[in-house]
Amino acid sequence: MTSPIPAGATLGVMGGGQLGAMFAMAAKRLGYRVEAISDVADCPAAHHADRVHVVSFADASALGQIATGLAAVTFEFENVPVVAARAMAAVVPCRPAPEVLFTTQDRAREKAFLVSHGFACAPHRTVRSRVELQAAVAALGLPAVLKTAAFGYDGKGQRKIESAGDVDAAWDAIGPTECVLEGWIDFDCEISVVAARGQAGEVAVFEPSRNVHSRHILDVSSAPSGLPQPVLDEARSVTARILEALGVVGVACVELFVTRSGAVLVNEIAPRPHNSGHLTIAACETSQFEQQARALCGLPLGSVRQLAPAAMANLLGDGWAAGTPDWPAALAVPGVSLMLYGKSDPRPGRKMGHLTALAPTVEEAIAKVTRARSLACHTAS
């Protein structure tokens, strides 16, 4: 294990979105300088980083040159090209390693990793043609979900197939490209577990959060989840073992289905902080972003103890349809905090910020955060 990176050093984050901005805020509180590497100048990280390098992720030479001025580099979204991460890693430590990115940014490779290491997940088949899709449907049955192997998020690149008549339409909508067909899971709920793994292999696992989606986009996350202790123990164990098997140094989130029988199935792995972990900023002794900075720099991981029940509600661009939301009304709800990402174009479905509520019970936290959002955005609660 190498010596910790000292305060005052410059860290790099590949990507300029809100996750990069929140990483920059956390790292700067620990005394580090932060430079973001982005393909656009007007990005959320620009409001908080010391510098933004505007560069194509395909320009390995430029990325290598940028890396010479950094002590270590991480990334804030998994669709960074692996060649870009490798170009940086050839010059400076990159955590998590590019090979973690390589495995998790492609559903087919991710599923193969899960199967090879004995982690339970949905039945699935990789398909590369209409004929292979028809064969996979015959093998798995219906309903099922067709997903692109790469570059899918927030429901993009996904199509549910409910009957034989939907097969061709699904392929026409998503193909021709490598896809994964997943058998339908009649789950009780979706949860996610954010965890950090340090350079010496120590793992700190946050409280699992219960997630509710709307239009395939995370709507509300809350913790504690209220699930039975054996389910929570299994979710934590699976998450820790996945980080160990991947060799993650940094933060990752494992999204899980909990079936009606209490089984825990892995849905996806995100090798970075996660939307569902934003509540850790207000609710935990150490946020997911501070953990990312600590792991990157070789510092001891912080306590993940949750101080109070909490809920986080996403703020999408749809909430600006009637004009600028009424933030004073939202903040008048006791226990509610607001974080806006600094994005100038509030498009429908675009994540513009989030609200977090703390309360004596998780039910109260959910009620508070959804009420605050409805007051701000003039929507029905």
Stockholm file with secondary structure:
# STOCKHOLM 1.0

chainA/1-381         MTSPIPAGATLGVMGGGQLGAMFAMAAKRLGYRVEAISDVADCPAAHHADRVHVVSFADASALGQIATGLAAVTFEFENVPVVAARAMAAVVPCRPAPEVLFTTQDRAREKAFLVSHGFACAPHRTVRSRVELQAAVAALGLPAVLKTAAFGYDGKGQRKIESAGDVDAAWDAIGPTECVLEGWIDFDCEISVVAARGQAGEVAVFEPSRNVHSRHILDVSSAPSGLPQPVLDEARSVTARILEALGVVGVACVELFVTRSGAVLVNEIAPRPHNSGHLTIAACETSQFEQQARALCGLPLGSVRQLAPAAMANLLGDGWAAGTPDWPAALAVPGVSLMLYGKSDPRPGRKMGHLTALAPTVEEAIAKVTRARSLACHTAS
#=GR chainA/1-381 SS CCCCCCTTCEEEEECCSHHHHHHHHHHHHTTCEEEEEESCSSCGGGGTSSEEEECCTTCHHHHHHHHTTCSEEEESCTTSCHHHHHHHHTTSCBSSCHHHHHHHTBHHHHHHHHHHTTCCBCCEEEECSHHHHHHHHHHHCSSEEEEESBSCCTTTTEEEECSGGGHHHHHHHHCSSCEEEEECCCEEEEEEEEEEECTTSCEEECCCEEEEEETTEEEEEEESCCCCHHHHHHHHHHHHHHHHHHTCCEEEEEEEEEETTSCEEEEEEESSCCGGGTTHHHHBSSCHHHHHHHHHHTCCCCCCCBCSCEEEEEEEGGGGTTSSCCHHHHHTSTTEEEEECCCSCCCTTCEEEEEEEECSSHHHHHHHHHHHHHHHHTCCC
#=GC SS_cons         CCCCCCTTCEEEEECCSHHHHHHHHHHHHTTCEEEEEESCSSCGGGGTSSEEEECCTTCHHHHHHHHTTCSEEEESCTTSCHHHHHHHHTTSCBSSCHHHHHHHTBHHHHHHHHHHTTCCBCCEEEECSHHHHHHHHHHHCSSEEEEESBSCCTTTTEEEECSGGGHHHHHHHHCSSCEEEEECCCEEEEEEEEEEECTTSCEEECCCEEEEEETTEEEEEEESCCCCHHHHHHHHHHHHHHHHHHTCCEEEEEEEEEETTSCEEEEEEESSCCGGGTTHHHHBSSCHHHHHHHHHHTCCCCCCCBCSCEEEEEEEGGGGTTSSCCHHHHHTSTTEEEEECCCSCCCTTCEEEEEEEECSSHHHHHHHHHHHHHHHHTCCC
//
